[in-house]
Amino acid sequence: MRALKLRFPDRGQDMRSGGYAVLLLGILSLLGVLYQFKEAMDEAAYWDLRIAAMDRRVERKGGPIVLSGREGGHTKKEIQRANAILREIDLPWEALFDSLEYAAGHDVALLTFQPDAAGRKVLIGGEAKDLPALLDFIGALEREPVLKDAHLIKYEIKRDDSQRPLVFSITSSWIEAS
């Protein structure tokens, strides 16, 4: 049996430049994540302070906050922005994704998903193998309990592709999951 010759870098040997590049990339990635975390924590702290200040004003005045002047316009914009974010957070994401996943078969590839929280509508874009597959997908969307009124907005045949798939856009409304 022959002996194995394993070579490990001695203390006298230099580490390869690839190792340094990977180390540098890891450090830069860590710094980027830490920066994003700090930004998110700062924004959360900002909103916590704003809520606490509004609570103190309500307790002090004993009634609703009357918004007027320059500060009122700024606060109204912040409230509108916060409400828009809350509407998007309150979307039934899991039920919507489950319905789309269940309705899409092997012959349909979903490419875009654009929800409109205010209008409770969703725009779905994708590719279908052929027209029967697309029609089956639309029918499956209609049978889903979360979605209703699925309508084909447009479709076109991809002529530059040898398989000639259909590129489509569908709009649908969603209802509250029971």
C-alpha positions as CSV (number, residue, x, y, z in Angstrom):
1,M,0.0,0.0,0.0
2,R,1.3,3.4,-1.0
3,A,1.5,6.3,1.5
4,L,-0.7,9.3,1.0
5,K,1.1,12.6,0.5
6,L,-1.1,15.4,2.0
7,R,0.2,18.9,1.9
8,F,-1.1,21.5,4.3
9,P,0.2,25.0,4.2
10,D,3.0,25.5,6.8
11,R,3.2,28.7,8.7
12,G,5.8,29.9,6.3
13,Q,3.7,29.5,3.2
14,D,1.4,32.2,2.0
15,M,-2.3,31.7,1.8
16,R,-3.5,31.8,-1.8
17,S,-5.1,35.0,-3.1
18,G,-8.3,33.2,-3.7
19,G,-8.6,32.6,0.0
20,Y,-8.1,36.2,0.8
21,A,-10.7,37.2,-1.9
22,V,-13.3,34.8,-0.3
23,L,-12.5,36.2,3.2
24,L,-12.9,39.8,1.9
25,L,-16.2,38.9,0.2
26,G,-17.5,37.3,3.4
27,I,-16.6,40.4,5.4
28,L,-18.2,42.7,2.9
29,S,-21.4,40.6,2.9
30,L,-21.4,40.7,6.7
31,L,-21.0,44.5,6.7
32,G,-23.9,44.8,4.1
33,V,-26.2,42.7,6.2
34,L,-25.3,44.6,9.4
35,Y,-26.0,47.9,7.6
36,Q,-29.4,46.7,6.4
37,F,-30.2,45.5,9.9
38,K,-29.2,48.8,11.4
39,E,-31.4,50.7,8.9
40,A,-34.4,48.5,9.6
41,M,-33.9,48.9,13.4
42,D,-33.6,52.7,13.0
43,E,-36.9,52.8,11.0
44,A,-38.6,50.6,13.6
45,A,-37.4,52.9,16.4
46,Y,-38.5,56.0,14.5
47,W,-42.1,54.6,14.1
48,D,-42.1,53.5,17.8
49,L,-41.2,57.0,18.8
50,R,-43.9,58.5,16.5
51,I,-46.5,56.2,18.0
52,A,-45.5,57.0,21.5
53,A,-45.6,60.7,20.8
54,M,-49.1,60.4,19.3
55,D,-50.2,58.4,22.3
56,R,-48.9,61.0,24.7
57,R,-50.7,63.8,22.7
58,V,-53.9,61.9,22.9
59,E,-53.6,61.3,26.6
60,R,-52.7,64.9,27.2
61,K,-55.5,66.4,25.2
62,G,-58.0,63.7,26.1
63,G,-59.5,63.6,22.6
64,P,-58.7,62.9,19.0
65,I,-55.6,64.5,17.4
66,V,-56.5,67.4,15.2
67,L,-54.1,67.7,12.3
68,S,-53.5,71.2,11.0
69,G,-50.8,73.3,9.4
70,R,-47.5,72.1,8.1
71,E,-47.1,69.3,10.8
72,G,-50.6,68.0,10.0
73,G,-49.8,67.5,6.3
74,H,-46.6,65.7,7.2
75,T,-48.4,63.5,9.7
76,K,-51.2,62.8,7.2
77,K,-48.7,61.6,4.6
78,E,-47.1,59.3,7.2
79,I,-50.4,57.9,8.2
80,Q,-51.4,57.3,4.6
81,R,-48.0,55.6,4.0
82,A,-48.4,53.4,7.1
83,N,-52.0,52.5,6.1
84,A,-50.7,51.4,2.6
85,I,-48.0,49.3,4.2
86,L,-50.6,47.7,6.5
87,R,-52.9,46.9,3.6
88,E,-50.1,45.1,1.9
89,I,-49.1,43.2,5.0
90,D,-52.7,42.2,5.6
91,L,-53.0,40.5,2.2
92,P,-53.8,36.8,2.4
93,W,-50.4,36.0,0.9
94,E,-50.3,32.3,1.9
95,A,-53.8,31.6,0.5
96,L,-53.0,33.5,-2.7
97,F,-49.8,31.7,-3.3
98,D,-51.3,28.3,-2.4
99,S,-54.1,28.9,-4.9
100,L,-51.8,29.9,-7.7
101,E,-49.5,27.0,-7.0
102,Y,-52.4,24.5,-7.0
103,A,-53.9,26.0,-10.2
104,A,-50.7,26.0,-12.2
105,G,-49.9,22.7,-13.7
106,H,-46.8,21.5,-15.5
107,D,-47.8,23.2,-18.7
108,V,-48.0,26.7,-17.2
109,A,-45.0,28.8,-15.9
110,L,-45.9,31.8,-13.7
111,L,-43.6,34.7,-14.3
112,T,-45.2,37.7,-12.6
113,F,-47.5,38.3,-9.7
114,Q,-48.6,41.9,-9.0
115,P,-51.1,42.4,-6.2
116,D,-53.2,45.6,-5.9
117,A,-54.1,45.8,-2.2
118,A,-56.5,48.7,-2.6
119,G,-58.5,47.2,-5.5
120,R,-58.1,43.6,-4.1
121,K,-57.0,42.5,-7.6
122,V,-54.0,40.6,-8.8
123,L,-52.3,40.6,-12.2
124,I,-50.7,37.3,-13.1
125,G,-48.3,36.9,-16.0
126,G,-46.7,33.8,-17.4
127,E,-46.3,31.3,-20.2
128,A,-48.4,28.3,-21.2
129,K,-47.4,25.4,-23.4
130,D,-50.5,25.8,-25.6
131,L,-54.0,27.3,-25.6
132,P,-55.8,24.3,-23.9
133,A,-53.2,24.5,-21.0
134,L,-53.9,28.2,-20.6
135,L,-57.7,27.7,-20.6
136,D,-57.3,24.9,-18.0
137,F,-55.2,27.3,-15.8
138,I,-57.9,30.0,-16.0
139,G,-60.6,27.4,-15.1
140,A,-58.5,26.2,-12.2
141,L,-58.1,29.8,-11.0
142,E,-61.9,30.2,-11.1
143,R,-62.4,27.0,-9.0
144,E,-60.1,28.3,-6.3
145,P,-62.0,29.6,-3.2
146,V,-59.7,32.6,-2.7
147,L,-59.8,33.9,-6.3
148,K,-62.8,35.0,-8.4
149,D,-63.4,36.7,-11.8
150,A,-60.2,35.4,-13.5
151,H,-60.1,37.1,-16.9
152,L,-57.6,36.7,-19.7
153,I,-56.3,40.2,-20.6
154,K,-54.0,39.3,-23.4
155,Y,-52.0,36.5,-24.9
156,E,-49.6,36.1,-27.8
157,I,-47.6,33.3,-29.3
158,K,-43.9,33.5,-28.9
159,R,-42.9,33.0,-32.5
160,D,-39.1,33.1,-31.9
161,D,-39.4,30.0,-29.7
162,S,-39.5,26.6,-31.5
163,Q,-42.2,25.3,-29.1
164,R,-44.4,28.3,-29.6
165,P,-45.6,28.9,-26.0
166,L,-48.3,31.5,-25.2
167,V,-47.3,34.5,-23.1
168,F,-50.3,35.7,-21.2
169,S,-51.7,38.2,-18.6
170,I,-54.6,37.4,-16.4
171,T,-56.4,39.6,-13.9
172,S,-58.3,38.2,-10.9
173,S,-59.9,39.4,-7.7
174,W,-59.5,37.8,-4.4
175,I,-61.9,37.3,-1.5
176,E,-61.2,36.9,2.2
177,A,-60.3,33.3,3.1
178,S,-62.9,31.8,5.5
